[in-house]
Every structure is written in structure tokens, then in C-alpha cells.
Amino acid sequence: MANAIDSKSIVRKDLWVQLPPAAPTDLDSRPQCHASPPYPLECVDDRGLGSAYVYLLGLYLGDGTLSRAHRGVWRFRIFQDSRYSGLVDLCLATITEVMGGDGGTVQRLGCTEIYKFWKHWICVFPQHGAGPKHLRRIQLETWQRRLVERFPRDFLRGLIHSDGCRAMNNVRGANGDRYEYPRYFFTNHSDDIRELFVWACGLIGVDCRPNNRWNISVARRASVAKLDEFIGPKS
């Protein structure tokens, strides 16, 4: 029995590179290494992930993609409007915080591609699959939902920074006067991703409603003010 216990301890210690001493033991609900071939010693455990990963998850679901490179390596890509250099820098800094090393950028027509090669992107973004996201089922794993529940603001910020905006709504009143007020929109053709946005809004008490088939609107003053606390206009 002593040998069995020692062996189990060694496996548990070496399985993940970011395993903290007091981590829980519900390994069945944790991410598994899906790299090919698997190499768990370089993989990431959700117990070592935090708000930076949740922000990156929002970016990925909104406007990110994975593609195979060479020798089992994956290329992670996010596209940002080139006018918003602050968002490009934030994405690069977040990639470094999540998995270390610097990402790169490529200038495309009207946008900037932020990319990073890594074997284990497929492990931390299991939503990857064949075809566009809106043509297939998108669900969060249990460990991802737990992280979003801990950091819902970072998740919403990532979604808005990729597929959303803060705009001024112009309205003509009953007496003919015009006035404007700020409003947030999130636009995505995936029903599942829009539902995740609505769910995350509910976690922090933000009221949101469908604006049309593809758009979710946040227009109530209190809810806009709450989003302004951690999102605000793009820059």
C-alpha cells in the first residue's frame, strides 16, 4: 500500500505544471491534455488559470480561431480592429500571462491579427471544431464555467472587445428634441455564444435583451454604468 500511495503522489505532482499545493482532487472535471501526442508536463491545469484566461476565452469565442500548424502545434489567432492599438496590446499581454512567451502580430486589411503558437491551445479551448462556431454546438466545460463564475467581468470584457461595442444611441423625443445615451451591443451568429453572454450578464446583475436576431443590447442606465466600470469605449 505504501508504494501505491507514493506512486499516486508522484503522478499527481507531475501531471500539471501549475498545480498548487492545496488544490482539490476532483480530477475528472478538469481539462485533459488533448495535444497530439499528449504531453501533460507542458499542459495547463485550470487551477493555475485565472482572470486573464477568462478574458482570452471571451476573445476566442467572439472572434478567435485555432488552426493546425506543424508537428502537433496549434496557431491561436485573434483579430482586432487596427484602430484600437490598446486592445491589440492587451491581447498580447494576456497571451503572455496565460502561457508565457510573446505573441506576434500581422497587419491585415483593416485589422490586426494577434497570434501565438503552442501545442496546448487545443487543451484550453476545447470548443474548437470543424466549421464556423455558429454552425455547431458551443458549450463550456465544467471547469470553464467555474472560472467564468469567478471572473464574469473578464469574460464579458473579452466578448465585448471581440464581437461587441459601446455606441451612442440617438433618439428623438415626443416634443421633437433629440438626445443620446450610451448603449452596449454584442453581436454573434451563434445562439450558444449569445446565450453565454446573457448568462454572464446575469451573474453580475446586468440587464440585457435581444435587439434583433443576432444582437444583444444593454441599454438600461444602471446596467450600462456597471459595464462602464470595467469595459468602456474601445481604444
C-alpha positions, 0 to 999 in steps of 0.5 A, a space after each residue: 500500500 505504501 508504494 501505491 500511495 507514493 506512486 499516486 503522489 508522484 503522478 499527481 505532482 507531475 501531471 500539471 505544471 501549475 498545480 498548487 499545493 492545496 488544490 482539490 482532487 476532483 480530477 475528472 472535471 478538469 481539462 485533459 491534455 488533448 495535444 497530439 501526442 499528449 504531453 501533460 508536463 507542458 499542459 495547463 491545469 485550470 487551477 493555475 488559470 485565472 482572470 486573464 484566461 477568462 478574458 482570452 476565452 471571451 476573445 476566442 469565442 467572439 472572434 478567435 480561431 485555432 488552426 493546425 500548424 506543424 508537428 502537433 502545434 496549434 496557431 491561436 489567432 485573434 483579430 482586432 480592429 487596427 484602430 484600437 492599438 490598446 486592445 491589440 496590446 492587451 491581447 498580447 499581454 494576456 497571451 503572455 500571462 496565460 502561457 508565457 512567451 510573446 505573441 506576434 502580430 500581422 497587419 491585415 486589411 483593416 485589422 490586426 491579427 494577434 497570434 501565438 503558437 503552442 501545442 496546448 491551445 487545443 487543451 484550453 479551448 476545447 470548443 474548437 471544431 470543424 466549421 464556423 462556431 455558429 454552425 455547431 454546438 458551443 458549450 463550456 466545460 465544467 471547469 470553464 464555467 467555474 472560472 467564468 463564475 469567478 471572473 464574469 467581468 473578464 469574460 464579458 470584457 473579452 466578448 465585448 472587445 471581440 464581437 461587441 461595442 459601446 455606441 451612442 444611441 440617438 433618439 428623438 423625443 415626443 416634443 421633437 428634441 433629440 438626445 443620446 445615451 450610451 448603449 452596449 451591443 454584442 453581436 454573434 451568429 451563434 445562439 450558444 455564444 449569445 446565450 453565454 453572454 446573457 448568462 454572464 450578464 446575469 451573474 453580475 446583475 446586468 440587464 440585457 435583451 435581444 435587439 434583433 436576431 443576432 444582437 444583444 443590447 444593454 441599454 438600461 442606465 444602471 446596467 450600462 454604468 456597471 459595464 462602464 466600470 470595467 469595459 468602456 469605449 474601445 481604444 
